[in-house]
Amino acid sequence: MTDSDTCRSPVQSTFRRCVIGGERKDRSAPPQVTEGAIAFPTLSSLAAVLSDENRRLLRLLRELQPRSLTELSEHCGRKVPSLSRTLRMMEGYGLVELKRVGASVVPSAMATRFLIELD
C-alpha cells in the first residue's frame, strides 16, 4: 500500500519502506529491515507516526522548504513547541532532518512516499 495522496513536486521525493513486526511468540523471526527502511513494532505505532496530519506536514516541508520552524508554523497553523516535538519524533524515524543554521532550525522532509509491509 502506498501513500496515494502524495503530490509530485520538482523536489526529489525519497521513498521509504516501512516494515511492521516485532518479537512474536510461536512465529518466525521479525522481518529483516534493510538499510533505509523504517521498522515499527506495531501497526498502531506506524499509524501514529504516519498519521494524516504528519503526512500533510511532510508534504508541506517538501513543497515549501521552510527556512525555520517559525515559518513552517505560520503555514501549518501549529505552535512552534508542538511542531518541534513532532518533528523531533519524526527525525528519530528518519523522516525529517533538522539542521541548526544560526539561531534557526531548518526542517526538511527526508521521505514523502511510503511502502507499508505487514508481517
N, C-alpha and C positions, 0 to 999 in steps of 0.2 A: 504494500500500500504506500503510495507516495502522497506528499502534501500537494494536492492538485490545485490549491488556491494560491500557489506561489506564482508571482509575476516574473516575467523575464525583464532584465534590465541590462544596460551596457556593462555594468559591473559584473565581473565573473562570479557566478554562484558556486559555492563549494558544496558538494554532495556529501552527506554523512550517512553511514549505515548505522542503524540503531538496533542493538540486539537485546532482547529481553529474556532473562532467565537467570537462575541463581542456583545455589546449592539446593538439591531436592532429594528427598529420601526415595529409595527404590526406583530411581530413574537414572538415565545416562548422565554423564558429566555435563555441566553447563556448556553452552556453545563457546567455541574459541572466538575471542574477539581479536580481529585483525587491527593493525595499526590504522588509525583514522576513524575507527568505529567507536561508537559510544555504547557502553554497557549500562543497562538499567536492571536493577534486581527484580522489579515487578512492573506490571503494566500500569499500575497506579502511579508509580514514580515517573514513568515516561509521560503519562498524561499530565502530570503536574508541571514538568519541565517544558513540555512541548504543547502547552495549553494554547487555545486560540489567541489569547492576549499576548503570550510570549512569542508566538509565531508572527503576529502582527508587528510586534516590537522588532523582531529580526528583519522583517521586510522593510520597516521604516529605517532601520540602521543602514540597510543595503541601498535604499533609494536616496535617502537624504545625505548620508555620510556626514553626520553632525560633527562639529569641532569641539563639542563639550557636552557634558551631561545636562547642563542648563539649557543648551539649545535643543537637545532631544526632549527634555521635559516640556518645553514650550510647544512642541509639535504633538506630543502624545497625551498631554494633559495630566501627567503623573508628577508627583512631587519628587524632587531630586533624591532625598534619602530612600524612598521606596524604590525608585528606579535603580539606584545604586545597589541596593540589596539584591534585586532581581538580576541585574547584570553580573554581579559577582558570582551568584549561584550559577548562572549560565556560563560564565567564564570557566568555572570548575568542570563543566562538562565539555569544554572546548567549542562552545557555540559562539562565544563572543570573545573579543580581545579588548582589554582596557589598557591604554597607554597613557602614561603621565607625560604631558607636554607643558612645561612651565607649571602654572597653577591649575591647569585644566586636566581633566581626564577625558581622553578621546576614545569613545566606544566604536567598535566596528564588528560587523557580523562575520563570523568565520564559516557559518553554514546556514543555508536557507532552504535546502531541499533535503528530504529525508526518505530513506527506505527503511521500513519497520519490519523486522523479522521476529516472529513469535516462535518460541520454542516450547 
